Amino acid sequence: MNIGEVIKCRRQKRNLTQAELAVQLNITPQAVSRWEMNISYPDIAMLPQIAEALQISTDELLGVRLSGTCRDCGEPTDRILNQSQADSIFDYVPASVSGKGKKVLVTDDADFLRGLLEDILTKKGHTVLLARNGRECLDILQNENVDVCVLDIVMPVMDGMETLKKIREKGYPVKVIMLSALAQASCVRQALELGADSFVVKPFHEDCLFERIG
């Protein structure tokens, strides 16, 4: 279920019209309609506001379902980290953003997020390649010289952790940024151990991602 379907399903469950939801979000009813028809996607910065209006978590809005164990790490679920806490595990030190465009490979199974990332990164002067899962990501890396890989964790065919492991095993000279709502401490630590360069927690601010791309 993509984000438009989640919004529509939850809106109807709460007996809200598109116009009523639009009023809560301070947008037009047409914008809500376009989301639900998958014509366009909500801005990343709006995700917490949308989740609050629909009375669900941002994880549910993004289609992430957390159970007793992390679906990728196999570890018991533990506390969800914020961005600052994830950065502390990686010993991340903020750096200035260069004006030079990079070739960025976005790997995420969510259509709306691939579209959003392609849009915001292209506007910043980056060249963007897209993959829907880890297998597609590795196929592209085999044939393209990529500077940065933005990698989701929960994906079909091949998940993000397995993809990260294979990227490092094959020795591809690419910076890997994990981008996921699965920000349990165990998952963040596993990403670090497997060779990720940084971890960005969904939902995120655009500048947070730009800074880590460099």
N, C-alpha and C positions, 0 to 999 in steps of 0.2 A: 504494500500500500504506500503510494507516494504522498508527499505532504499535502497536495490539493485534496486528495481523497480523505486524509485524516481530518483536515479542516472541515470539509463538508459533513463527514460522518459525525464529528463531535458537535458541530453547530446544530445539526438537526436533532441530535440527542438532547441538546439543551433548549430545543424549541426556539432557536433564534433564527430570524430571517437574515438574509445577506445584508440588508440595510441596517438592521439592529447591530450586527457584528461590526459593520463598517463604522457606525457611530462610536462604538467603544474603542476602535482602533484609530479614529480620526482620519479615515480614508474614505474613498468613494465605494458604493456598492459594486460598481463595475470592476474595481480592483479585486474584491473578494470573488466575484464571478470568474474572473480570469484565472485566479489561483485554482479554483475548484475545477475549472475546465482544462487545467494544465497548459494554459496559453502563456502564462508568466508565473513568476515565483516571488514570494515575499522577500523583502530585504533581510539579510542576516541579522541586522541590528533589531529587527522587529520580532524575532522569534520569542524572546521572553514575554513580550507584551501580548502576542497572540496566544501563547500557552496559558497565560493568566486569564485572558478573556474566555478561553474555552475550558478553563479549570482542569488542565492537564499539565504534566511536566514537559519541559523542553525535550527530554528523552523520548517521551511518547509522541510528541509532535514530529520528531525526526524519525519515528518508526523504530526506535531502539527499545527493546523490552529487556529489562534486567531481572534475572532470577537469582537463585541462591548461589550460583557460580558464574564466573565470567565465561562467556561462550567461547572466547578465544584463548584465554590464559589457562582455563581449567581450575583457577584458584577460587577460593571462597570470595564472595563479594566483600569489599571493605569500603572504607570511607571514600567518597567521591572528592577528588581534589579540585581546587580552583586553579586558575592559570598560574598564580604566583607559587602555589605549592608544587605544581608540576615542574615549573622552572627551577625550583630549588633542588629537585631530584636530579635534574640535568646540569646543575651548576650553570644555568644559562646567564650570560652577561649581555645585556642589550647592546646592540651595535647600530651605527648610523646606516641608513638605507642608501645604497648607491643609486645613481640615476640610470645605470646600465640595465637594459632588458635581459632577462634570462629565458631559457627554454624550460618551461615548467610542465611536468606531466602530472595531471590531476587524476587520481584513481579513486573513484567512489561509485557505489552502485545506485545512489540516489540521483535521478535525472535532474531534479531541481537544484541540487547542490553543485553538480558538475556545471550546469548552466550559469549559476551565480558566480562560481569561481572563475569560469572562463571570461565572464563579463568584467568582473572587477580586476582581474589580472591583466587582461588585454588592454584595459583603459590605463593601466600603469606602465604599459610598454613592453609587457612580457609576451612571448610566444607560447601558446597553450596547446598541449596535446591532451587527449581525453581517453581514459580507460574505465571500463565498468567493473573490473575485478582484477585480482592479482595476476591471473594468467595473461590477460590483455596487456597489463602493465609490463610484464617481463618480455612479451613479444615486441613491444615498442622499444624497450631498452636495448634489445638485441640489435635493433636496426637504426636507432636514432641516438645521437649524442645529446643527452639531456643534462641540464644543470641541477635541477631540483625536482624531486618527486614528492608530491603531497599525497599522503596515503591514508585512506580510511582503514578502520580495523574490521568491522563487521561487513563482510561481502560474500556473495555466493562464489562458487567455483574454487577460489583460493582467497583466504582471508588476509588481512593486512600483516599480521605477525609472521605468517608463513612466507608471504611475499618479501617482507623485510629481510628475513633470514636468507632467502635465495638471492636477493640483491647483493648482500654482503658476501655470500659464498661465491658468487660469480665475479666478484670484484668490480662491479660497475662503479665508476667514479662519479657518483651522484649524491648530492645532499638529500637526505630523507627526512621529511617533516610528517610526523603522525598527526592526523586531524580526526579527532573522535570524541563522542560524548561518553565513551567508556573510559573515564578518567579515574578508575580505582587506582590506588597506590600500587597494587601488584601489577596492573597492566602497564602503568607508566614505567615502573622499574624494569619490566620485561622488555619494553621497547628500547630502553637505554642499553640493556645487556645485549640485545640483538643488533645494536649498531645504529639506532635512530639518532639524528642530530638534534632534534627538538620535538616537543609534543605540544600541540595546540588543542585546547579544550573547546568543544562545541557546547553552546553557541559561542562564537568568537567575534572580536572586533577586527575589522579589516586591517587596521594598522598592526595588529599583533601578528598576522600572517605576513604582511609586507616586510616587517622587520626581520622575521626569521628567514625569508627568502633571500634578503640581502640586497 
